């Protein structure tokens, strides 16, 4: 399903609550560039996400309702400035100063194949050396790494599962990647996490969420993705501009963008449906803006998750739908009626990327009659879009710089029980207590 201008108009006009550009991003209690710290103020460190799950004989649907008075469907752009095209928008430390980063809602899903995910959730994927941590590995060292750099072409470390490294849990392990044969065996045995990423700019306008997975790195599922860079390296300019015959313009305007003046029904993105080849001979004006991502219809397993909905009445109201059957057993988990699963959620909002999101603790999901499950899916006969659902309110917390190594180290009071596999994050902490502990941990990093 495409989410184009006609579809958007049929869904209805958005209820917008625009704020001044300076109010888009989160506020900080503490900042430290050297330690990569941007600690949000207390009221920004926790949040809520409503989730509902429905299924029928062939498909499963995840519904989100996320209230926010500062939605963003904007992302990185090229701005014409002093005769050059300059990139704006960052997923780096803290919120982007211009609010040029999309809202995103992510879900990790496991079928029991990854031991520990039901106890630790996303914290078992955070490791010393990851990008945006104070301990981030040197980019040149990553480029020289035989697997991450020379084979995969990476210059930073991202989420990975502990079992993909030859190291004890308390040891720094980013560079100790197991050999390809072992990684392949782990993958074939289901030792990976399914990752669904709904992106307000990079996937939703073409009617999809991004399908991926986490193994030894955060990886994309098989097939063509729904976005690529809108840049011509040889010419040093954008590859595409908006088609004036379809959109009435060749570019956006910087001032209007900062005023949050482009609605969901405007051409705020650039795609294969509304673009034409960039015209270098056009009389480009100071402040002209062209989106930096070029959107397209995905293919293969990566395009297996369809997306519908929009920002309306003060909240994102989103529906993600996929087959119960795995589109590819090597990168996506199958779901079955009667089955039990573990899920964990994350929300990026307020102009932030990378680890400056808010995350849930691991949640149990039942597609059966498990009365103890955190999320009970609703069985539907027929069309999922038309069915009612049972909503679950999911608390979210800023995850800070808590890593798998720290959880197993001597500085963590619960490390003996973590090492024994007997203690999960929900066994000892509620969300508010955890938020306070995480903030204290980041303050101590500042003082080191």
SVG drawing of the C-alpha trace seen along z (x, -y; Angstrom):
<svg xmlns="http://www.w3.org/2000/svg" viewBox="-15 -33 58 57">
<polyline fill="none" stroke="black" stroke-width="0.4" points="0.0,0.0 1.3,-3.4 0.9,-6.5 0.8,-9.1 -1.0,-12.4 -4.3,-10.9 -4.2,-8.3 -3.4,-11.0 -6.3,-13.1 -8.7,-10.2 -7.6,-9.5 -8.4,-13.0 -6.7,-16.2 -4.2,-16.1 -4.8,-17.6 -1.5,-19.5 -0.1,-21.1 3.0,-22.9 5.4,-24.4 8.1,-26.9 11.3,-25.3 13.2,-25.8 10.6,-23.7 10.9,-20.7 13.9,-19.0 14.4,-17.6 15.9,-19.7 19.1,-18.5 19.9,-18.3 23.5,-17.5 25.7,-17.7 29.3,-16.5 30.7,-16.2 33.7,-14.2 31.7,-11.5 28.9,-11.7 26.4,-12.7 23.1,-14.4 21.0,-13.5 17.4,-14.6 15.7,-16.5 13.6,-14.2 10.3,-14.8 11.8,-13.8 13.4,-10.6 10.1,-8.6 7.2,-8.2 4.3,-6.0 3.4,-4.0 0.1,-2.2 0.3,1.1 -2.3,3.5 -1.8,6.7 -4.3,8.4 -4.1,11.5 -6.2,13.6 -5.5,16.8 -2.7,15.3 -1.5,11.9 -0.5,10.1 -1.0,6.4 0.8,4.2 -0.9,1.0 0.7,-2.0 -0.7,-5.1 1.9,-7.6 0.7,-11.0 3.0,-13.9 2.6,-17.6 5.8,-17.8 5.5,-15.3 8.2,-15.2 7.8,-13.6 10.9,-15.6 14.4,-14.2 17.8,-15.2 17.9,-17.7 20.2,-19.4 20.0,-23.2 21.2,-25.6 23.6,-27.9 26.3,-30.2 26.1,-28.4 26.6,-24.9 24.2,-22.1 24.9,-21.7 23.5,-18.8 21.4,-19.5 19.9,-17.1 21.8,-14.9 21.2,-11.7 24.1,-12.5 24.2,-13.5 20.9,-14.8 18.2,-16.4 18.9,-18.0 19.0,-21.8 16.5,-22.3 14.2,-19.4 15.3,-17.7 15.0,-14.1 12.0,-11.8 9.9,-10.2 10.4,-6.5 8.8,-3.5 10.7,-0.2 9.9,3.3 12.3,6.1 10.7,9.6 11.9,13.0 10.4,16.5 12.5,17.8 15.6,18.5 17.7,15.7 18.3,16.6 18.2,13.6 16.1,11.3 13.1,11.9 15.1,10.8 17.1,7.9 15.5,6.6 17.5,4.1 20.2,3.8 21.7,7.1 22.4,5.4 24.3,2.4 28.0,2.9 31.1,0.9 32.5,-0.5 29.1,-1.2 28.6,-4.5 27.3,-7.4 28.6,-5.9 31.5,-7.6 33.4,-4.4 32.7,-4.5 35.3,-2.6 37.7,-4.6 36.4,-4.9 39.7,-3.9 39.9,-0.9 36.5,0.2 37.4,-0.4 40.5,1.8 38.5,4.6 38.5,7.7 34.7,8.3 33.1,5.0 35.3,2.7 37.0,4.6 34.1,7.0 31.0,4.9 32.4,1.4 31.4,0.0 33.1,-2.7 31.1,-2.3 29.8,0.3 26.1,0.9 23.8,3.2 24.8,6.9 23.9,10.1 26.5,11.3 26.6,14.8 28.2,13.4 31.4,12.6 34.2,14.7 34.4,13.0 33.1,13.3 30.1,11.1 32.1,8.5 34.8,8.1 34.8,5.5 33.9,7.6 33.0,5.4 36.1,6.5 35.9,10.2 33.4,11.3 33.0,15.0 33.8,16.5 31.4,16.4 30.6,20.1 29.6,19.8 27.5,16.7 25.7,18.5 24.9,21.4 23.6,19.1 21.4,17.3 20.1,20.6 19.2,21.7 17.2,18.5 19.7,16.7 18.7,13.2 16.1,10.6 13.5,9.5 13.5,5.7 10.5,3.7 11.3,0.0 8.5,-2.3 10.0,-5.6 7.8,-8.7 9.9,-9.9 12.1,-7.1 9.4,-4.4 5.9,-5.6 5.2,-7.8 5.6,-4.7 3.4,-2.6 5.9,-0.5 7.9,0.1 11.6,1.2 12.2,4.9 15.6,5.8 17.3,7.9 20.1,7.9 22.8,10.6 26.5,9.5 25.3,6.0 22.0,4.2 21.3,5.5 18.7,5.0 16.6,7.9 17.0,9.4 15.9,7.2 15.8,3.6 15.3,0.9 12.6,-1.8 15.2,-4.7 18.5,-5.6 20.7,-8.8 19.5,-11.5 23.0,-12.5 25.1,-12.4 28.7,-11.9 30.2,-12.6 28.4,-15.9 28.4,-16.9 24.7,-17.7 21.4,-16.1 20.4,-13.4 16.7,-14.3 14.4,-17.3 10.7,-17.5 8.8,-17.3 7.0,-20.7 4.4,-19.2 3.3,-16.9 4.1,-18.9 4.0,-22.6 7.6,-23.1 11.2,-21.9 12.2,-22.3 11.0,-23.1 11.9,-26.4 14.1,-26.4 12.0,-29.0 8.8,-27.1 10.5,-23.8 11.7,-25.3 8.2,-26.7 6.9,-23.1 4.9,-24.4 4.7,-21.3 1.8,-19.0 1.5,-15.3 -0.5,-16.1 2.3,-18.2 5.3,-17.0 7.6,-17.1 9.5,-14.0 11.0,-13.0 10.2,-9.7 10.1,-7.8 6.4,-9.0 7.0,-12.8 10.6,-13.3 12.4,-14.2 16.1,-14.4 17.9,-17.3 18.3,-20.4 21.7,-22.0 20.8,-24.9 17.8,-26.0 18.1,-29.4 18.4,-27.9 17.7,-30.4 19.3,-30.7 17.3,-28.6 16.0,-26.1 15.8,-22.6 15.7,-19.2 15.1,-16.1 18.3,-14.0 16.6,-10.6 15.1,-9.3 12.1,-7.0 11.1,-4.0 9.0,-0.8 11.0,1.9 11.4,5.5 11.9,8.8 11.8,9.5 12.8,5.9 9.5,4.8 7.4,7.4 5.8,4.9 3.1,2.6 2.2,-0.6 -0.9,-2.7 -2.2,-5.5 -1.0,-9.1 -0.6,-11.7 -4.1,-12.7 -5.8,-14.2 -2.5,-14.7 -1.0,-11.3 0.6,-9.0 -1.9,-6.3 -0.1,-3.6 -0.9,-0.1 1.9,2.3 0.8,5.5 2.9,8.6 2.2,12.3 2.3,14.6 4.6,16.7 8.2,15.5 9.0,13.7 12.6,15.1 13.5,17.4 17.0,16.0 16.0,12.5 12.3,12.6 10.5,14.5 7.4,16.5 4.3,16.1 1.7,18.7 -1.7,18.8 -1.2,19.9 2.4,18.9 4.3,16.8 6.9,14.2 9.0,11.5 8.9,8.0 10.6,4.7 9.8,1.2 11.6,-2.1 10.4,-5.5 12.4,-8.3 10.8,-11.7 11.8,-15.3 14.4,-15.4 16.6,-12.6 18.3,-9.6 20.7,-6.8 20.4,-6.0 18.6,-9.1 15.3,-7.3 13.1,-5.9 12.7,-2.2 10.5,0.4 11.4,3.2 10.9,6.6 7.2,7.5 5.6,10.9 3.2,11.3 0.7,14.1 -1.2,15.1 -3.2,17.5 -5.0,17.4 -2.1,16.7 -3.7,14.5 -0.3,13.7 1.0,12.1 1.7,8.4 0.2,8.1 -2.7,10.3 -3.3,10.4 -6.8,10.3 -8.0,13.0 -9.9,11.6 -12.1,13.2 -11.6,11.2 -10.1,7.7 -7.6,6.6 -8.0,2.9 -11.6,2.9 -11.4,4.8 -11.3,3.4 -8.4,4.1 -7.3,4.4 -4.7,1.8 -1.7,2.2 0.0,-0.9 3.8,-0.4 6.1,-2.5 9.2,-3.8 12.5,-5.0 15.7,-6.7 18.3,-3.8 21.4,-5.9 24.8,-4.2 24.1,-1.0 25.9,1.7 26.0,5.5 29.6,5.3 28.5,2.9 25.6,5.2 28.0,8.1 30.7,5.9 31.6,5.3 30.1,1.7 26.6,3.2 25.1,4.4 23.1,7.0 25.9,8.4 26.2,11.8 22.6,12.6 22.9,11.4 25.9,13.7 23.8,16.6 21.0,15.7 18.6,15.4 17.8,11.7 16.0,9.8 15.5,6.0 11.8,6.3 12.6,8.4 14.2,5.6 13.3,2.3 10.1,0.4 10.3,-2.2 10.7,-5.2 13.3,-3.6 15.2,-2.4 15.1,-5.9 16.6,-7.4 19.4,-4.8 20.2,-5.3 20.4,-9.1 22.7,-8.6 24.9,-6.3 25.3,-8.9 26.1,-11.6 28.9,-9.4 30.3,-9.0 30.5,-12.8 32.5,-12.9 35.0,-10.3"/>
</svg>
